[in-house]
Amino acid sequence: MNLLTLSNPVFAAYAAAAATMVLKGVAMSWLTVARMTGEKGGFRSPEDLRRTRLNRDPNPSQLAPNERVERIRRIQMNDLENLPFFLIAGLLYVLIAPPPTLAIILFAAYVVTRLLHFVAYLSAQTHDLRAALWTPGSLIIIFMAGDILWRAATGS
């Protein structure tokens, strides 16, 4: 069986998880813009203070940090620090032909914990809760990378 086809349940699960995470990551940019527009602030660039249809009353205070906008930016930065590792490790994991049930559970658990982490971060939950939701995803990446290394080293 060709490993990189949707007829392979491991690749299909990876593709669904990866696409979900890519869409979530891209959605953060849209959410940032929506927040900046709604808050009429949290802008970063001086040219954002030009009078436009979307910013009819520009004001220098719009360049000041806005906590509601900055929260979204921090969530996006967290995604940028984590999602690429999952995308790479997940694809390499598909290539070692792991047990389908295990792979599907790992991919699904990663997506669920990342989405729950997003909700916790967006709703200003404690660092302890966010860390508890971040940790399983990180451990999943470590497990997949370790399995890849083990199989590469042993030739199995």
MARBA-3410 file (N, C-alpha, C, O; in Angstrom, 1 decimal):
156
0.8,-1.2,0.0,0.0,0.0,0.0,0.9,1.2,0.0,1.9,1.3,0.7 ~ 0.5,2.2,-0.8,1.2,3.5,-0.8,0.9,4.2,0.5,-0.3,4.4,0.7 ~ 1.9,4.6,1.2,1.6,5.2,2.5,1.0,6.6,2.4,0.3,7.0,3.3 ~ 1.3,7.3,1.3,0.8,8.7,1.2,-0.4,8.9,0.3,-0.5,9.7,-0.6 ~ -1.4,8.0,0.6,-2.7,8.1,-0.1,-3.8,8.1,1.0,-3.6,7.6,2.1
-4.9,8.7,0.6,-6.0,8.7,1.5,-6.6,7.3,1.8,-7.5,7.1,2.7 ~ -6.2,6.3,1.0,-6.7,5.0,1.3,-5.9,4.3,2.4,-6.3,3.3,3.0 ~ -4.8,5.0,2.8,-4.1,4.6,4.0,-4.7,5.3,5.2,-4.7,6.5,5.3 ~ -5.3,4.6,6.1,-6.0,5.2,7.2,-5.1,6.1,8.1,-5.6,7.1,8.7 ~ -3.8,5.8,8.2,-2.9,6.6,9.0,-2.7,7.9,8.3,-2.7,9.0,8.9
-2.5,7.9,7.0,-2.3,9.1,6.2,-3.6,10.0,6.2,-3.5,11.2,6.4 ~ -4.7,9.3,6.1,-6.0,10.0,6.1,-6.2,10.7,7.4,-6.7,11.9,7.4 ~ -5.9,10.1,8.5,-6.0,10.7,9.8,-5.0,11.8,10.0,-5.4,12.9,10.5 ~ -3.8,11.6,9.5,-2.8,12.7,9.5,-3.3,13.9,8.7,-3.2,15.1,9.1 ~ -3.7,13.6,7.5,-4.2,14.7,6.6,-5.3,15.5,7.2,-5.3,16.7,7.1
-6.2,14.8,7.9,-7.3,15.5,8.5,-6.8,16.4,9.7,-7.2,17.5,9.9 ~ -5.9,15.8,10.5,-5.4,16.5,11.6,-4.5,17.7,11.1,-4.7,18.8,11.7 ~ -3.7,17.5,10.1,-2.9,18.6,9.6,-3.7,19.7,9.0,-3.4,20.9,9.3 ~ -4.7,19.3,8.2,-5.6,20.3,7.6,-6.3,21.1,8.7,-6.5,22.3,8.6 ~ -6.8,20.5,9.7,-7.4,21.2,10.8,-6.5,22.1,11.5,-6.9,23.3,11.8
-5.3,21.7,11.8,-4.3,22.6,12.4,-3.9,23.7,11.5,-3.6,24.8,12.0 ~ -3.7,23.5,10.2,-3.4,24.6,9.3,-4.5,25.6,9.3,-4.3,26.8,9.3 ~ -5.8,25.1,9.2,-6.9,26.0,9.2,-7.0,26.8,10.5,-7.3,28.0,10.5 ~ -6.7,26.2,11.6,-6.7,26.8,12.9,-5.6,27.9,12.9,-5.9,29.0,13.4 ~ -4.4,27.6,12.4,-3.3,28.5,12.4,-3.7,29.7,11.5,-3.4,30.9,11.9
-4.2,29.5,10.4,-4.6,30.6,9.5,-5.7,31.4,10.1,-5.8,32.7,9.9 ~ -6.6,30.8,10.7,-7.8,31.5,11.3,-7.3,32.5,12.4,-8.0,33.5,12.6 ~ -6.2,32.3,13.0,-5.6,33.2,14.0,-5.4,34.6,13.4,-5.6,35.6,14.0 ~ -4.9,34.6,12.2,-4.6,35.9,11.5,-6.0,36.6,11.3,-6.1,37.8,11.5 ~ -7.0,35.9,10.9,-8.3,36.5,10.7,-8.9,37.0,12.0,-9.5,38.1,12.1
-8.7,36.2,13.0,-9.2,36.6,14.4,-8.4,37.8,14.9,-9.0,38.7,15.5 ~ -7.1,37.9,14.6,-6.4,39.1,15.0,-7.0,40.4,14.3,-7.2,41.4,15.0 ~ -7.2,40.3,13.0,-7.7,41.4,12.3,-9.1,41.8,12.8,-9.5,42.9,13.0 ~ -10.0,40.7,13.0,-11.3,41.0,13.6,-11.2,41.7,14.9,-12.0,42.6,15.2 ~ -10.3,41.3,15.8,-10.2,41.9,17.1,-9.7,43.3,16.9,-10.2,44.2,17.6
-8.7,43.6,16.1,-8.2,44.9,15.9,-9.3,45.8,15.4,-9.4,47.0,15.8 ~ -10.1,45.3,14.5,-11.2,46.1,13.9,-12.2,46.4,15.0,-12.7,47.5,15.1 ~ -12.6,45.4,15.7,-13.6,45.6,16.8,-13.1,46.5,17.9,-13.9,47.3,18.5 ~ -11.8,46.4,18.2,-11.3,47.2,19.3,-10.8,48.6,18.8,-10.6,49.5,19.6 ~ -10.8,48.7,17.5,-10.3,49.9,16.9,-8.9,50.3,17.5,-8.6,51.5,17.8
-8.1,49.3,17.6,-6.7,49.5,18.2,-5.9,48.2,18.2,-6.3,47.2,17.7 ~ -4.8,48.3,18.8,-3.8,47.2,18.8,-3.1,47.1,17.5,-2.5,46.0,17.2 ~ -3.1,48.2,16.8,-2.4,48.2,15.5,-0.9,48.2,15.8,-0.4,48.6,16.9 ~ -0.1,47.8,14.8,1.4,47.7,15.0,2.1,48.7,14.1,3.3,49.1,14.4 ~ 1.6,49.0,13.0,2.3,49.8,12.0,1.8,51.2,11.9,0.6,51.5,11.9
2.7,52.2,11.8,2.3,53.6,11.8,1.3,53.9,10.6,0.4,54.8,10.7 ~ 1.5,53.2,9.5,0.6,53.5,8.4,-0.9,53.1,8.7,-1.8,53.4,7.9 ~ -1.1,52.3,9.7,-2.4,51.9,10.1,-3.2,53.1,10.7,-4.4,53.0,10.8 ~ -2.5,54.2,10.9,-3.2,55.4,11.4,-3.7,56.3,10.3,-4.2,57.3,10.6 ~ -3.6,55.8,9.1,-4.1,56.6,8.0,-5.6,56.5,8.0,-6.2,55.4,8.3
-6.3,57.5,7.6,-7.8,57.5,7.5,-8.2,56.7,6.4,-7.8,56.8,5.2 ~ -9.0,55.7,6.7,-9.6,54.8,5.7,-11.0,54.5,6.0,-11.6,55.0,7.0 ~ -11.7,53.7,5.1,-13.1,53.3,5.4,-13.2,52.5,6.7,-14.2,52.6,7.4 ~ -12.2,51.7,7.0,-12.2,50.9,8.2,-11.7,51.6,9.4,-12.0,51.2,10.5 ~ -11.0,52.7,9.2,-10.5,53.5,10.3,-10.8,55.0,10.1,-9.9,55.7,9.6
-12.0,55.3,10.3,-12.5,56.7,10.0,-11.9,57.7,11.0,-11.8,58.9,10.6 ~ -11.5,57.3,12.2,-11.0,58.3,13.2,-9.7,57.8,13.7,-9.6,57.4,14.9 ~ -8.6,57.9,12.9,-7.3,57.4,13.4,-6.9,58.2,14.6,-7.1,59.4,14.7 ~ -6.2,57.5,15.5,-5.7,58.2,16.7,-4.4,57.5,17.1,-4.3,56.2,17.0 ~ -3.4,58.2,17.5,-2.1,57.6,17.8,-2.2,56.5,18.9,-1.4,55.6,19.0
-3.2,56.6,19.8,-3.4,55.6,20.8,-3.8,54.2,20.2,-3.6,53.2,20.9 ~ -4.1,54.2,18.9,-4.4,52.9,18.3,-3.2,52.0,18.1,-3.3,50.8,17.9 ~ -2.0,52.6,18.2,-0.8,51.9,18.1,-0.4,51.3,19.5,0.6,50.5,19.6 ~ -1.0,51.7,20.5,-0.7,51.2,21.9,-1.2,49.7,21.9,-2.1,49.3,21.3 ~ -0.4,48.9,22.7,-0.9,47.5,22.9,-2.3,47.4,23.4,-2.7,48.2,24.3
-3.1,46.5,22.9,-4.4,46.3,23.3,-4.5,44.8,23.8,-4.2,43.9,23.0 ~ -4.8,44.6,25.1,-4.7,43.3,25.6,-5.5,42.2,24.9,-5.1,41.1,24.7 ~ -6.7,42.6,24.4,-7.6,41.7,23.7,-6.9,41.3,22.4,-7.1,40.1,21.9 ~ -6.3,42.2,21.7,-5.6,41.9,20.4,-4.3,41.1,20.8,-4.0,40.1,20.1 ~ -3.6,41.5,21.8,-2.3,40.9,22.1,-2.5,39.4,22.5,-1.7,38.6,22.3
-3.7,39.1,23.2,-4.0,37.7,23.6,-4.0,36.9,22.3,-3.5,35.7,22.3 ~ -4.7,37.3,21.3,-4.8,36.6,20.0,-3.4,36.4,19.4,-3.1,35.3,18.9 ~ -2.6,37.4,19.5,-1.2,37.3,18.9,-0.4,36.3,19.7,0.4,35.6,19.1 ~ -0.6,36.2,21.0,0.2,35.3,21.8,-0.3,33.8,21.5,0.5,32.9,21.4 ~ -1.6,33.7,21.2,-2.1,32.4,20.8,-1.5,32.0,19.5,-1.1,30.8,19.3
-1.5,32.9,18.6,-0.9,32.6,17.3,0.6,32.3,17.4,1.1,31.4,16.7 ~ 1.3,33.0,18.2,2.7,32.7,18.4,2.9,31.3,19.0,3.8,30.6,18.6 ~ 2.0,30.9,19.9,2.1,29.6,20.4,1.9,28.5,19.3,2.6,27.5,19.3 ~ 0.9,28.8,18.4,0.7,27.9,17.3,2.0,27.8,16.4,2.4,26.7,16.0 ~ 2.6,29.0,16.2,3.8,29.0,15.3,4.9,28.3,15.9,5.8,27.8,15.2
4.9,28.2,17.3,6.0,27.5,18.0,5.7,26.0,18.1,6.7,25.2,18.3 ~ 4.5,25.6,17.8,4.2,24.2,18.0,3.7,23.4,16.7,4.1,22.3,16.5 ~ 2.9,24.0,15.9,2.3,23.3,14.8,3.3,22.8,13.8,3.1,21.7,13.3 ~ 4.3,23.6,13.4,5.3,23.0,12.5,5.9,21.7,12.9,6.1,20.8,12.1 ~ 6.2,21.6,14.2,6.8,20.3,14.7,5.8,19.2,14.5,6.2,18.1,14.2
4.5,19.4,14.8,3.5,18.4,14.6,3.4,18.0,13.1,3.4,16.8,12.8 ~ 3.4,19.0,12.3,3.2,18.7,10.8,4.4,17.9,10.3,4.2,17.0,9.5 ~ 5.6,18.2,10.7,6.8,17.4,10.3,6.8,16.1,10.9,6.9,15.0,10.2 ~ 6.7,16.0,12.2,6.8,14.7,12.9,5.6,13.8,12.5,5.8,12.6,12.3 ~ 4.4,14.4,12.3,3.3,13.6,11.9,3.5,12.9,10.5,3.2,11.8,10.3
4.0,13.7,9.6,4.2,13.2,8.3,5.3,12.1,8.3,5.1,11.0,7.6 ~ 6.4,12.3,9.0,7.4,11.3,9.1,6.9,10.1,9.8,7.2,8.9,9.5 ~ 6.0,10.3,10.8,5.4,9.1,11.5,4.6,8.3,10.5,4.6,7.1,10.6 ~ 3.8,8.9,9.6,3.1,8.2,8.6,4.0,7.3,7.8,3.7,6.1,7.5 ~ 5.2,7.8,7.5,6.1,7.0,6.7,6.7,5.8,7.3,7.3,4.9,6.6
6.7,5.7,8.6,7.2,4.5,9.3,6.1,3.4,9.5,6.3,2.4,10.0 ~ 4.9,3.7,8.9,3.8,2.8,8.9,3.5,2.3,10.4,3.6,1.1,10.6 ~ 3.1,3.2,11.3,2.8,2.8,12.6,1.5,2.0,12.7,0.7,2.0,11.7 ~ 1.2,1.4,13.8,-0.1,0.8,13.9,-1.2,1.8,13.7,-1.2,2.9,14.4 ~ -2.2,1.6,12.8,-3.2,2.6,12.5,-4.0,3.1,13.7,-4.2,4.3,13.8
-4.4,2.2,14.6,-5.2,2.7,15.8,-4.3,3.7,16.6,-4.9,4.7,17.0 ~ -3.1,3.3,16.9,-2.2,4.2,17.7,-2.1,5.6,17.0,-2.2,6.6,17.6 ~ -1.8,5.6,15.7,-1.5,6.8,14.9,-2.8,7.7,14.9,-2.7,8.9,15.2 ~ -3.9,7.1,14.7,-5.2,7.8,14.7,-5.5,8.4,16.0,-5.9,9.6,16.1 ~ -5.2,7.7,17.1,-5.4,8.2,18.5,-4.5,9.4,18.7,-4.9,10.4,19.2
-3.2,9.2,18.3,-2.2,10.3,18.5,-2.6,11.6,17.8,-2.5,12.7,18.3 ~ -3.0,11.4,16.5,-3.3,12.6,15.7,-4.6,13.3,16.2,-4.6,14.5,16.4 ~ -5.6,12.5,16.6,-6.8,13.1,17.1,-6.6,13.7,18.5,-7.1,14.8,18.7 ~ -5.8,13.1,19.3,-5.5,13.7,20.6,-4.7,15.0,20.5,-5.0,15.9,21.2 ~ -3.8,15.1,19.5,-3.1,16.3,19.3,-4.0,17.4,18.9,-4.0,18.5,19.5
-4.9,17.2,18.0,-5.9,18.2,17.6,-6.8,18.6,18.7,-7.0,19.8,18.9 ~ -7.3,17.7,19.4,-8.2,18.0,20.5,-7.5,18.8,21.6,-8.0,19.8,22.1 ~ -6.3,18.4,22.0,-5.6,19.2,23.0,-5.2,20.6,22.5,-5.2,21.5,23.3 ~ -4.9,20.7,21.2,-4.5,22.1,20.7,-5.8,22.9,20.7,-5.7,24.1,21.0 ~ -6.9,22.4,20.3,-8.2,23.2,20.3,-8.6,23.6,21.7,-9.0,24.7,21.9
-8.4,22.6,22.6,-8.8,23.0,24.0,-7.8,24.0,24.6,-8.2,24.9,25.4 ~ -6.5,23.9,24.2,-5.5,24.9,24.6,-5.9,26.3,24.1,-5.8,27.3,24.8 ~ -6.4,26.4,22.8,-6.9,27.6,22.3,-8.0,28.2,23.1,-8.0,29.4,23.4 ~ -9.0,27.4,23.4,-10.1,27.9,24.2,-9.7,28.4,25.6,-10.1,29.4,26.0 ~ -8.8,27.6,26.2,-8.3,28.0,27.5,-7.5,29.3,27.4,-7.6,30.2,28.3
-6.7,29.5,26.4,-5.9,30.7,26.2,-6.8,31.9,25.9,-6.7,33.0,26.5 ~ -7.8,31.7,25.0,-8.7,32.7,24.6,-9.5,33.2,25.8,-9.8,34.4,25.9 ~ -9.9,32.3,26.7,-10.7,32.7,27.8,-9.9,33.0,29.1,-10.5,33.0,30.2 ~ -8.6,33.2,28.9,-7.7,33.7,30.0,-7.7,32.8,31.2,-7.7,33.2,32.3 ~ -7.6,31.5,30.9,-7.4,30.5,32.0,-6.0,30.5,32.5,-5.1,31.1,31.9
-5.8,29.9,33.6,-4.5,29.9,34.3,-3.4,29.2,33.4,-3.7,28.4,32.6 ~ -2.2,29.6,33.7,-1.1,28.9,33.0,-1.1,27.4,33.3,-0.8,26.6,32.5 ~ -1.5,27.1,34.5,-1.5,25.6,34.9,-2.4,24.9,34.0,-2.1,23.8,33.5 ~ -3.6,25.4,33.7,-4.6,24.7,32.8,-4.0,24.7,31.4,-4.1,23.7,30.7 ~ -3.5,25.8,30.9,-3.0,25.9,29.6,-1.8,24.9,29.4,-1.7,24.2,28.4
-1.0,24.8,30.4,0.2,23.9,30.4,-0.3,22.4,30.4,0.2,21.6,29.7 ~ -1.4,22.1,31.2,-1.9,20.8,31.2,-2.5,20.4,29.8,-2.5,19.2,29.5 ~ -3.0,21.4,29.1,-3.5,21.1,27.7,-2.4,21.1,26.7,-2.5,20.4,25.7 ~ -1.4,21.8,26.9,-0.2,21.9,26.0,0.6,20.6,26.1,1.1,20.1,25.1 ~ 0.8,20.1,27.3,1.7,19.0,27.5,1.4,17.8,26.7,2.3,17.2,26.2
0.2,17.3,26.7,-0.1,16.1,25.9,0.3,16.2,24.4,0.9,15.3,23.9 ~ 0.1,17.4,23.8,0.5,17.6,22.4,2.0,17.5,22.3,2.5,16.9,21.3 ~ 2.7,18.1,23.2,4.1,18.1,23.2,4.6,16.7,23.3,5.6,16.2,22.6 ~ 4.1,15.9,24.2,4.5,14.5,24.5,4.1,13.7,23.2,4.9,12.7,22.9 ~ 3.1,14.0,22.6,2.7,13.2,21.3,3.8,13.4,20.3,4.2,12.5,19.6
4.2,14.7,20.1,5.3,15.0,19.1,6.6,14.2,19.5,7.3,13.7,18.7 ~ 6.9,14.3,20.8,8.1,13.6,21.3,8.0,12.1,21.1,9.0,11.5,20.7 ~ 6.9,11.5,21.4,6.7,10.1,21.2,6.9,9.7,19.7,7.6,8.8,19.4 ~ 6.2,10.5,18.8,6.4,10.2,17.4,7.8,10.3,16.9,8.3,9.5,16.2 ~ 8.5,11.4,17.3,9.9,11.6,16.9,10.8,10.5,17.5,11.7,10.0,16.8
10.5,10.1,18.7,11.3,9.0,19.3,11.1,7.7,18.6,12.0,7.0,18.3 ~ 9.9,7.4,18.2,9.6,6.2,17.5,10.2,6.2,16.1,10.8,5.2,15.6 ~ 10.2,7.4,15.4,10.9,7.5,14.1,12.4,7.3,14.3,13.0,6.6,13.5 ~ 13.0,7.9,15.3,14.4,7.7,15.5,14.7,6.3,15.8,15.7,5.7,15.3 ~ 13.9,5.6,16.7,14.2,4.3,17.0,14.1,3.4,15.8,15.0,2.5,15.6
13.1,3.6,15.0,13.0,2.7,13.8,14.1,3.0,12.8,14.6,2.1,12.1 ~ 14.5,4.3,12.7,15.6,4.6,11.8,16.9,4.0,12.3,17.7,3.5,11.5 ~ 17.1,3.9,13.6,18.4,3.4,14.1,18.4,1.9,14.1,19.5,1.3,13.9 ~ 17.2,1.2,14.2,17.2,-0.2,14.2,16.8,-0.8,12.9,16.9,-2.0,12.7 ~ 16.4,0.0,11.9,16.1,-0.5,10.6,14.8,-1.2,10.6,14.5,-2.0,9.7
13.9,-1.0,11.6,12.7,-1.7,11.6,11.5,-0.8,11.3,10.3,-1.3,11.2
END
